[in-house]
Amino acid sequence: MAKPLLDVTKIFQKLSIRKYGPAPLLTRPDTLAQARLLTTSAVLNTNFFNKLPASHLWESITTVSNAGKKRGRAKTVSKKNIKDLNKGQIIGVGKANIVWPGLSAPIIRGKELVEQVQLPEDPDREQKLIALRNTMGFRKFAKLTPLERGWSGSKMPGRSLGPPDPIGDETFTDFDTRVLALKTIVIMKGNFGRKRRLSAFVVTGNKQGLGGFAMGKALEGRVALRKAKNRSAQKLMHIRLFENHTVCHNFFTQFGATKIYVWQKPEGYGLRCHRAIKTICEVIGIKNLYAKVEGSTNVNCVVKAFFLGLIRQKSPEEMAEEKGLHLVQFCKENNYFPKVVASPSECKKAEDISKDEILDFNRYCFQGKVILQKKKYAPFYTKLPSYYTYVVKQEKLRNQPEVRKNLIAEYGEVRSFLADKYPECKQTRPPKKEQQTEDEVE
């Protein structure tokens, strides 16, 4: 192949061009062989193998069509079993290390004609190709720390995107953005057919009562996430918090087919709720909460319903003023002693309270709804004879903790009802033995 190319090049070098006159531009070749080389003939040399590039050919061999996948032909095809033997190969470079004019080197370099040259052999070429092919089929995923992982492994939902981009002089240094959903959506166009895009749904907040959510769509995932993150910073809402750790009160909220019941919890309880609600609470600054989702668990509906409930919260003063009654708190952490949280400007009297007025705090918060509680069944051991014997023995101590609590609340100490007549009827402790000094011991 190289020899005919050299002959053609030499013939073109011998040809001369006349400057003037109607004579032909090219001189007549000297020999018949040279004339045959200059003749042209129409040859159809286009087929399947030179229409498509090498990457398409390899893809046609190593993959299965969509119709074949539906028929189950792609069971044994995997990226681990596929090796692209064309990878690492260069046109014009093979086992024999030779300079090929027109393939691996230009035909003419300046005014000189490049000739075929034998280069020194590369003994490590085969080993390099084998090592390159062995690395194919093993895809390395980016390693993430446990704090950077999302809800399920290395997928985007649940992962942090950092603060939104600054707008002018305004920066969002204390904010954090979390991904709630990242999915592919398809719409049908009349001219283009199916048009695929990525949809991102995120929530952002500063962990001090500010939060917002937004959705972004784009052809690429990074662009969609960036759009949603910056839009969420433009739609911030102020959320009321009770003692900077939980919601102001229990509430019921609904959006579409999603219903959410939320309970206020004390410090140390944690977040026991849907994972989307938990992510929102972490971003806003809510640390203790219990929520129950009924109906549809679509992430969009859950987020919108929860934000509606947070926005519609009422402060304790507003609730007391609305009902015209004192708002009193009973909690286990305070041994169920009453604690007045808020009082109205004018408190209603007993005669002013109507019979159908809702005085139960839970029913008032849940908009008159009564939550169905599961029946608590007695443990299995309550039917055993030994448990009956235990109950009989503990009968005399049944109300002892409540009695002690009431005596301390009323008298400030544990005493008998005969203590006024008999002062010795009080709880006393024996005096501590005085420690003997070393001198006395000696």
C-alpha positions in Angstrom: 0.0 0.0 0.0 2.9 2.4 0.8 4.6 1.8 -2.6 1.6 3.1 -4.8 1.3 6.1 -2.5 4.9 7.0 -3.0 4.6 6.6 -6.8 1.6 8.9 -6.9 3.5 11.5 -4.8 6.5 11.4 -7.2 4.3 11.8 -10.2 2.7 15.0 -8.7 6.1 16.4 -8.0 7.1 16.0 -11.7 4.0 17.7 -13.0 4.4 21.4 -13.8 1.9 24.2 -14.3 2.1 26.6 -17.3 1.7 30.3 -16.5 0.4 31.5 -19.8 -1.4 30.2 -22.9 -4.4 27.9 -23.5 -2.3 24.8 -23.2 -3.4 22.1 -20.8 -2.4 22.6 -17.2 -0.8 19.2 -16.6 2.0 17.8 -18.7 1.6 14.4 -20.3 2.9 11.5 -18.2 6.0 9.7 -19.5 4.9 6.1 -19.1 1.7 4.1 -19.4 1.9 3.0 -15.8 1.9 6.5 -14.6 -1.1 7.3 -16.8 -3.0 4.4 -15.3 -2.4 5.7 -11.9 -3.9 9.1 -12.8 -7.1 7.6 -14.3 -10.1 7.8 -12.1 -13.1 5.4 -12.0 -16.3 5.6 -10.0 -16.2 2.9 -7.3 -19.0 2.4 -4.7 -16.9 1.7 -1.5 -19.5 2.7 1.1 -21.0 -0.1 3.2 -22.2 -0.7 6.8 -18.7 -1.0 8.2 -17.5 2.4 7.1 -20.7 4.4 7.6 -20.6 4.1 11.4 -17.7 4.8 13.8 -16.0 2.1 15.8 -17.9 3.0 19.0 -21.3 2.3 17.3 -20.0 -1.0 16.0 -18.8 -2.1 19.4 -22.1 -1.1 21.0 -24.0 -3.1 18.5 -21.9 -6.2 19.4 -21.8 -5.8 23.2 -25.4 -4.6 23.9 -29.0 -5.8 23.3 -31.7 -3.8 21.7 -34.8 -2.8 23.6 -36.9 -5.4 21.8 -34.3 -8.0 22.8 -34.4 -6.9 26.4 -38.2 -7.4 26.5 -37.7 -11.0 25.2 -35.1 -11.7 27.9 -31.9 -11.6 25.8 -30.1 -9.3 28.2 -29.8 -11.7 31.1 -26.1 -12.5 30.6 -25.1 -9.1 29.3 -23.5 -6.9 32.0 -20.7 -4.3 32.1 -18.4 -6.7 33.9 -18.5 -9.2 31.0 -18.1 -6.6 28.3 -14.6 -5.7 27.2 -14.0 -3.2 24.4 -11.0 -4.7 22.5 -10.7 -1.5 20.4 -9.7 0.5 23.5 -6.1 1.4 23.5 -5.6 0.7 19.8 -4.4 3.5 17.6 -4.8 3.5 13.8 -1.5 2.8 12.1 0.1 1.4 15.3 0.4 -2.3 15.8 2.8 -5.0 16.9 5.3 -3.9 14.3 6.3 -0.4 15.3 6.5 1.3 11.8 5.9 4.8 10.6 3.2 4.7 8.0 2.9 7.8 5.8 -0.8 8.7 5.6 -1.8 6.8 8.7 0.6 7.4 11.6 2.6 10.2 10.0 2.0 12.9 7.3 2.9 12.1 3.7 4.9 15.3 3.2 6.6 17.1 6.0 7.6 20.5 4.7 9.3 19.9 1.4 10.5 16.4 2.3 8.6 13.2 1.5 8.1 11.0 4.5 9.1 7.4 3.9 8.2 4.2 5.8 10.6 3.7 8.7 11.0 0.7 11.1 11.0 1.9 14.7 12.3 0.0 17.7 9.9 -2.6 19.1 7.8 -2.0 22.2 7.9 -5.2 24.2 5.5 -3.9 26.9 2.7 -3.0 24.4 0.8 -6.2 24.8 1.0 -6.1 28.6 -0.3 -2.5 28.6 -3.3 -3.5 26.5 -4.1 -6.5 28.7 -3.8 -4.3 31.9 -6.1 -1.7 30.3 -8.7 -4.4 29.3 -8.6 -6.0 32.8 -9.6 -2.7 34.3 -12.7 -2.5 32.2 -16.1 -3.6 33.6 -15.3 -2.5 37.2 -17.0 0.8 37.9 -15.7 2.6 41.0 -18.4 4.6 42.8 -17.5 7.7 44.8 -17.0 6.9 48.5 -19.2 8.9 50.8 -19.0 9.3 54.6 -22.0 8.2 56.6 -23.0 11.8 57.2 -23.0 12.5 53.5 -25.1 9.5 52.4 -28.8 9.9 51.6 -31.8 7.8 52.6 -30.6 4.8 50.5 -26.9 4.5 49.9 -25.3 6.9 47.5 -28.5 8.1 45.8 -29.3 11.8 45.9 -32.6 11.9 48.0 -31.6 12.8 51.6 -28.1 14.2 50.7 -27.0 17.8 51.4 -26.3 20.3 48.7 -24.9 23.1 50.9 -26.2 26.7 51.1 -27.9 28.4 48.2 -25.9 30.6 45.9 -25.5 34.2 47.1 -27.8 36.9 45.5 -25.9 40.2 45.3 -24.6 41.0 48.8 -27.0 38.5 50.4 -25.3 35.2 51.4 -26.8 32.1 52.9 -23.9 31.0 55.1 -26.1 29.4 57.9 -28.4 27.6 55.5 -28.4 23.9 54.4 -30.2 22.4 51.5 -31.4 18.8 51.4 -32.6 16.8 48.4 -36.1 15.2 48.8 -36.6 13.8 45.3 -34.6 13.5 42.0 -36.4 11.6 39.2 -36.7 11.5 35.4 -39.9 12.9 33.9 -41.0 12.5 30.3 -43.4 14.6 28.2 -44.6 13.8 24.7 -43.9 16.3 21.9 -45.5 16.4 18.5 -42.2 17.0 16.7 -39.6 15.5 19.0 -41.4 12.6 20.5 -40.6 11.8 24.1 -38.6 14.6 25.8 -36.8 13.5 28.9 -35.8 15.8 31.7 -34.8 15.6 35.4 -36.9 17.0 38.2 -35.4 17.9 41.6 -37.3 18.7 44.8 -35.3 20.2 47.6 -35.8 22.0 51.0 -33.6 24.6 52.6 -33.4 26.2 56.0 -31.2 27.8 58.6 -32.1 25.5 61.6 -33.5 28.5 63.4 -37.1 28.7 62.2 -36.6 29.6 58.5 -37.4 27.1 55.7 -38.6 26.8 52.1 -38.9 24.2 49.4 -38.9 24.4 45.6 -38.7 22.3 42.5 -36.3 22.6 39.5 -36.3 20.9 36.1 -33.5 20.6 33.5 -31.9 18.2 31.1 -29.0 17.6 33.5 -29.2 16.6 37.1 -26.7 19.2 38.4 -28.6 22.1 36.7 -31.9 20.9 38.1 -30.5 20.7 41.6 -29.0 24.1 41.3 -32.2 25.7 40.0 -34.3 24.1 42.8 -31.7 25.1 45.5 -31.7 28.8 44.4 -35.5 28.9 44.1 -36.0 27.5 47.6 -34.0 30.4 49.0 -36.4 32.8 47.4 -39.5 31.2 49.0 -38.5 31.2 52.7 -41.2 30.9 55.4 -41.0 31.7 59.1 -41.9 28.7 61.3 -42.9 29.2 65.0 -41.0 26.9 67.4 -41.8 26.1 71.1 -38.8 26.6 73.3 -36.6 26.2 70.1 -36.9 22.5 69.9 -40.4 21.4 68.9 -43.7 22.6 67.4 -46.0 25.0 69.3 -48.8 22.4 69.7 -50.3 19.2 68.3 -52.0 19.7 64.9 -53.7 18.0 62.0 -52.9 18.9 58.4 -54.0 17.7 55.0 -53.0 18.2 51.4 -54.7 16.1 48.7 -54.9 12.5 49.8 -52.2 12.9 52.5 -53.2 13.4 56.1 -50.7 14.1 58.8 -51.1 14.0 62.6 -48.3 15.8 64.5 -47.7 15.6 68.3 -45.5 17.9 70.4 -42.8 16.1 72.3 -40.4 17.0 75.1 -36.6 17.3 74.8 -34.8 14.1 74.2 -37.6 12.4 72.4 -36.1 12.8 68.9 -37.7 12.7 65.5 -40.0 9.7 64.9 -41.8 10.4 61.6 -41.6 10.0 57.8 -38.1 10.4 56.4 -39.2 13.5 54.3 -40.7 15.1 57.5 -37.5 14.2 59.4 -35.3 15.9 56.8 -37.5 19.1 56.9 -37.4 19.2 60.7 -33.6 18.9 60.7 -33.3 21.8 58.2 -35.8 24.0 60.1 -34.5 23.3 63.6 -37.2 21.0 65.1 -35.5 18.4 67.3 -38.4 16.5 69.0 -41.5 15.4 67.1 -43.9 12.5 66.4 -45.9 12.5 63.2 -48.2 9.9 61.7 -48.9 10.0 57.9 -52.1 8.5 56.6 -53.1 8.1 53.0 -50.8 8.9 50.1 -47.1 9.0 50.9 -46.1 11.0 47.8 -43.1 13.2 48.8 -44.6 16.3 47.2 -47.9 15.9 49.1 -46.2 15.1 52.4 -43.9 18.2 52.2 -46.8 20.6 51.2 -49.1 19.2 53.9 -46.4 19.5 56.6 -45.5 23.0 55.7 -49.2 24.0 55.7 -49.5 22.7 59.3 -46.4 24.5 60.4 -47.6 27.8 58.9 -51.0 27.5 60.5 -49.6 27.0 64.0 -50.9 29.3 66.8 -48.9 30.6 69.7 -50.1 29.7 73.3 -51.3 33.3 73.8 -53.4 33.2 70.6 -55.0 29.9 71.7 -55.8 31.2 75.2 -57.3 34.4 73.8 -59.3 32.6 71.2 -60.9 30.2 73.8 -61.0 32.7 76.6 -59.5 30.1 79.0 -56.2 29.5 80.7 -53.9 27.2 78.8 -52.5 24.7 81.4 -49.8 22.1 80.7 -49.6 18.7 82.3 -46.5 16.7 81.5 -44.8 13.6 82.9 -41.4 15.5 83.2 -43.1 17.8 85.7 -44.8 15.0 87.6 -48.1 16.1 86.1 -48.2 19.2 88.2 -50.2 22.0 86.4 -48.3 24.7 84.7 -50.0 27.8 83.3 -48.6 28.5 79.9 -50.8 31.4 78.8 -53.8 33.3 80.1 -56.4 35.4 78.2 -57.1 39.1 78.8 -60.6 38.3 80.0 -61.2 34.7 81.3 -64.7 33.1 80.8 -66.7 32.1 83.8 -68.3 28.7 84.2 -71.7 30.1 83.2 -70.3 31.5 79.9 -69.0 28.1 78.7 -71.5 26.4 76.5 -72.2 22.6 76.7 -71.0 21.9 73.2 -67.7 23.8 73.5 -64.6 21.6 73.0 -62.5 21.7 76.1 -60.2 18.8 75.2 -56.9 20.2 74.0 -56.2 17.3 71.5 -59.7 17.6 69.9 -59.2 21.4 69.7 -55.8 21.0 68.0 -56.9 18.2 65.6 -59.9 20.2 64.5 -62.5 18.1 66.3 -61.2 14.8 65.1 -60.9 11.9 67.5 -57.8 9.7 66.8 -58.4 6.0 66.9 -56.1 4.4 69.4 -55.1 0.8 69.2 -56.4 -1.4 71.9 -53.7 -2.4 74.4 -53.9 -6.0 75.2 -52.8 -7.3 78.7 -49.5 -9.2 78.7 -49.5 -12.9 78.6 -48.2 -13.3 82.2 -51.3 -11.6 83.7 -53.2 -14.9 83.3 -50.7 -17.0 85.3 -51.4 -17.9 89.0 -48.0 -16.4 90.1 -49.1 -13.0 88.8 -52.3 -13.2 90.9 -50.2 -13.9 94.0 -48.0 -10.9 93.2 -51.0 -8.6 92.9 -52.4 -9.7 96.3 -49.0 -9.0 97.9 -48.7 -5.5 96.3 -52.3 -4.5 97.2 -51.2 -2.7 100.4 -48.6 -0.7 98.5 -50.8 0.0 95.5 -51.3 3.8 96.1 -48.2 4.5 98.1 -46.3 6.6 95.5 -49.4 8.8 94.9 -50.0 9.2 98.6 -46.4 10.3 99.2 -46.7 12.8 96.4 -49.9 14.3 97.7 -48.5 14.6 101.3 -45.4 16.4 100.1 -47.5 18.8 97.9 -49.9 19.6 100.8 -47.7 19.5 103.9 -44.2 19.6 102.6 -43.3 16.3 104.2 -44.5 12.7 104.6 -46.7 12.6 107.7 -49.7 10.9 109.2 -53.2 12.4 109.6 -52.6 12.0 113.4 -49.5 14.2 113.4 -51.4 17.2 114.8 -52.4 15.2 117.9 -49.3 13.0 118.0 -46.3 14.9 116.8 -44.2 11.7 116.8 -46.3 10.4 113.8 -43.8 11.7 111.3 -41.3 10.2 109.0 -37.9 10.4 110.7 -34.5 9.2 109.9 -32.0 7.8 112.4 -29.2 10.2 113.1 -25.9 9.5 111.4 -23.2 7.9 113.5 -20.5 10.5 114.3 -17.2 9.4 112.9 -14.6 8.8 115.6 -11.4 10.7 115.3 -8.1 9.0 115.2 -7.2 10.2 118.7 -10.3 8.5 120.2 -9.5 5.3 118.4 -5.9 5.3 119.8 
